[in-house]
Amino acid sequence: MPAAEFSPRQSAVLAEALRLLVDGGDKALTTAGLARAANCSKESLYKWFGDRDGLLSAMISYQASKVRTFERSGERLSPQTLIEHLELFARDLLEVLSGEISLALNRLAIGQTSRDGSKLGQMLLLRGRRQIDRRARALLDSGRRDGLLRFDDGDDAYHTLYGLIVSDLHVRLLLGEKPEPKTFDTRARKAISAFLVLHGTDKTSPA
């Protein structure tokens, strides 16, 4: 189920499920426990999300939806609106990646990894990272169509953008470094400025 289709009640249940996961780990996330904590029936949980894997998938999709990106609705991007959307994406990405929920999900996935891989890790890639990637790529493609960005390979341009924003921060946070949210605005602006030096046109490249 796409994150946009979650009802307010379903979103509240998913937020509670994520809280249980952060506070108690994988074993704390049971259907009975979530039904009690979220004050809903187990039947409702099965109807909305299916089995445990469906619940985890929905939790990841809900978490990924917190990283906002431009949804093209026909209007052209201006240089200013492109920069605003890119900086919003950068700040949201930093805030979500550095949050307790995302760190807990990633640590749990890493802990479950074996030679056969981690089911949770695959979910994080498919329902989390790739959902964010797809929406951010759409923003870059819109910027190119409107003559504000230049690149030959959209994936390469996006990976450059992601690297400029995140760098090694996520690894440091997973290893226990404390996030510094007060630095995120400056970090986002610097990352987008550097990206526009590389991929902006004469309309958007910083002087």
N, C-alpha and C positions, 0 to 999 in steps of 0.2 A: 504493500500500500504506500503510495507516495506520501511524503510528509505533509503536503498541502491538503491531503484528504483526511487527516486526523481531525476528529471533532475536538472541541474544547475538553470534553470529558475524557476522551481517549488520550489526549495530550497530557492531562493531569495524571492519568494512570501511568503513562510512560515515564513522566518525570518522577513519580514515586518509585517505579521499578529501578530507575537509574540511581536514585538515592539509596535504595536497599543494596544495590550492587556495590556502591562506593563504601557504605557503612559496614556491610557484612561479608562482602566477597561473593563468589559464585554460589556458595551453599545457601546464602541467605535469600537468593532469588528463587523462590518456589511459588507455584500457582496459589497455594493456600495462603502463604505469607503475603503475597502481593494483594490477594483479594481482601485480606484483613486490613492491611495498611492503607489500601486505596478505597476501602469501604465499597466494594463492588462484589458481584458474585463470580465464582469460578466459571460459570456458564457464559457470562459476558466476556471474560478474558478469552475463552476458547472461540467464541463467536467473532471477536474483533481480530485476534492475532493468531489463532490456530494453536499449534503446539509450542514447546519451549523455543525451538529454533525460530519460529515465526515471531515470537515475542522479542527475542534478541535482535532479529532483523529490524523490527519496527522501532526498537529502542535506538539502534544505530542510525536509522534513517531520520528519526526525530532529532537526534543530537546533531546530525549533519545539517539539518535544515536551519540551524542557528547561524550558519555561515551564509549571509545574504549575498545575492548577486543580482545583476540587472536582468530583468525579464523583458525582452524586446516586445513592444506592443505596436510597432509601426513607426514610431517617431524616430528621427535621426538623433544620434548622439552629438552633442557639442563637445569641444575640448574640455570645458569645465565639468560637464556631467560625466564624461568618461573618467576624468581624474577622481571625481567624487565617488563614483561606483568602485573604482579600483581601490581607493583608500578605505572605503567601507568594507570591501572584501578582505583586505589585508588586516584591518583591525579585528574583524569578526574571526578570521582564521586564527590569529594569535590568541584571542580570548578563549576560543573553543579548545584549541590544542593545549593550552596551559591550564585549563580547568580540571578540577578534581575528577569529573566524570570521564572525560576523554583519557586522562592519564590512567585511571583505574581500568577502563576498558582495554587500553593498549597493554598495560602490565599483565592483565589477566590473559590476554591473547598470547603474549610472549611466553607466559608461564605454562600455557597449554601446548606450546609448539613441540612437535616431535618430528621424526624423520618423515612421517606421513602428513605433516602440516597441521595447522590448527583450524578447526571449523570456524571458531570465533574470528580468527585472523582473516579468513577468507571473507566473512561477512563484513568485517571492518573495511576491507578493500572494496568489495562490491557495493555495499549499501552506504558506506561512509565516504571514503576517499574518492571513489569514482563518481559518486553523486556530486560531490563538491567540484571535482575536476570538470565534469560535463557542463555544469552551470557556469563556471568561470571561463571555460573555453568559448562558450556561447557569447560571453561579454567581449572577449578578445576578437572573435570573428565579427561581431557587430562593429567594433572599433575599426577593424580593417576595411569593412564594407563602406563605412562612412568616411574613409580617408584619413583616419586619425592614428592608425597603427600600420606598421609595415613588417611583414615577416613572410617567409616562404613556407615554413612548417609550423602549424599551429601548436602541435604538441611540444616542439622544442621551445617555442615562445612561452608557453604556459609553464613548462618546467623551469625556465629561467625566472619567471615571475615568482613561482612558488619558492625557489631557492633563495631569491633575494629577500623574500618576506621571512621565511622560517630559518634559513641557514641551518646551524646545528642546535638551535634552541630546543626543539622537541626532544632530541637525544639527551641533552643536559637535564631537561625537566624529568624525563623518565628515570634518570639516574639519581634524582633527588634534589636537584637545584630548585630553589624557590623562585616562582615567577615574579616579575616586576611589572604589573599591569600599567603603572604610571608611565612606563617607557614605551608602551605600545603605539600611541599616537605618533610619536617621533619616529619610531622604527618603521611604521607603515608609510609615512610620508617619504622617508629616505628611500625605502624600497621601491615605491612607485616612481619617484624621481629618477632613480637609477634605471628602472625598466624603460622609462620613456626616452632616456638617452640612447638606449640600445634599439628600441623598437618604435619610438614615436616618429611622426612625420613633422614637417616644418610647422604644423599647426599645434603640436603638443610637446615637442621636444623642449626641455628647459633651455633657456638662453645660456 
